[in-house]
Amino acid sequence: MAFVLFNLAAVAALVGIDQAIKLWAVNALQPVGAMPFIPHVVELRFVLNQGMAFSLLSGKQLFLIIATSAALLAVAYVLFFRSRGKYLQQAAMILVLGGGIGNLIDRVLNGEVVDYINLLFMRFAVFNFADICVCVGVGLWVLVIFLEELHGENAKEQ
């Protein structure tokens, strides 16, 4: 039970942080459009994104909602039924689930996602905290897969 409650609390915390920052962006950043955060490196820029990463599938809201929901159900299954005792995998699933839910809330309620982090030192899409959670979570998940493969090969050799 503690495992489930911890996972739910961690996901809820990430969703809460994401939604709080987006609320701030709507109230404080939208009126001014953009403001420097780290001069010449990062600015906070209010952008509404109707698509997914890099505005792919822009305007395909129903498809994005259904696809995201299905993917998040699969991630939740892995988190709650396949991650017990696998702490790195658990962290990865929490990050992906929290970030995915954060962006899904925007998409369902508003039809678009609030983005606000703009990197000035390179040409890149404007993104948000939820996107960071998903990307870091997927990166950790890839690491988990590599480590499992490495351990599996080592066990076969012995």
N, C-alpha and C positions, 0 to 999 in steps of 0.2 A: 504493500500500500504506500509506503514511504517513497518508493521508486516512482510510482505514478504521480503522487502529489508533487514531488520535486520537479518532475518533467513538466507537469501542468503549470506550476509556478514559474519555472524558468521561461517557458514559451509565453506565458501571460506577461511576464516582465518585459521581454523583448517587444512584444506587440504594444504594450503600454508606452514604452520609451519611443517607439516608432511613431505611434499616433500622437503623442505629446509634441514631438519635434515637428510633425506635419501640421499640427494645429498652430504651433508657433509660427511656422513658415507662412501659413495662410493669413494669420493676423498681423504679423510684423514684417514679413518679407515681401508678400504680394504687393502691398502699397508702394514700396520703393523699387521693386523689381530685382535689385541686386545690391549686395554690400560686400566689401572686402572682409575676408576672414584671416588669411595669411597673405599679405600683399604679394602680388605677382606669382602666387602659388595656387591658392584656393580662394574662390569667392562663393558666397551664398547667393544663388540665383533662383528665383521662383519660376518653375516650369511645370506645366500640366502635361502629362504624357498619356495619350490614349492607347498606346501600344505596350509592348513589353520592352526588353532591352533594345536600345538604339531605335526605339519607336517601331520595331517590327510588328506586323499585324495590326497596325494602327486602325482603329475603327471596328475591329472584330471583337467587340466586348463580350458577346455571349460565348463565343468560342474560347476566348481567354479565360473567362470565369469558369467554364466547364473543365477545360484542360488543367487549369491551376488547381481547382478543387480535387480533381482525380489524382493529380500528382501529390497534393498535400495529404490525401487519404493514404496513399502508399507510403509516404514518409512517416506519417503517424503510426501506421502499422509497424514499420521497421523500428521506430522509436520505442513503442510500448511493448512489442512482442519479440523483438530480436536484438535489442541493445543492452539487456540486463548484464551487468558485469563488463561491458565493453565501453569504457568511459570515453574514448576518443570518438567512437561511432555515436554514442549518445549525445555528445557535445555537437557533433556535426548535424545530427537530426534535429536537435533543439534549435540550432541556428537556422537551418533551412525552413523548418516549420514556423518559427517565429517571424522570420522575414517574409515568407510566403503569405502567411495570414495577414500581416500588416499591409502588404500591397493589395491583397484580395479584398480587404475591407474597403480600401479606397475605390477599387474598381467597381465593387457592388454598390456602394453608397453614392459615388460621384461619377462613375463612368470613366474615370481617369485617375492616374496616380500622381501625387505631389512629389516632385523631385526638387532638389535644392543644392546639391554639392556639385560645383563646377570646377574642374581642374584647369588652371590657366597655363600650366607648363607643358601641356600636351593636348592634342585634339582628341577629345573623348566625350561621350554622352554625359549629360547631367544625371545624377543618380541620388539615392537617399540611403538612410540607415538600413532599411529593410533589404535593399539591394546588397549592401555590404554583408549583412548577415547571411543571405542566401549564397553569395559568392564564397565567403570564408567557409561556410558549412559544406558546400560542394567540394571545395579544396581539401578540407579535412576528410571528407568521405573518400575522395580519391586516394589520399594518403592511407586511410584505413584499408582500402582494397589492395594497394601495393604491399602494405605490411602483412596482410593476411596471405597474399600470394607468396611473399618472401618466406614467411613462417611455414607455409604449406610445403614449399620446395625443400626447405631445410629439414623438415620432418621426414620427407620421403628419402632424402640422402642418408639419413641416419638409420 
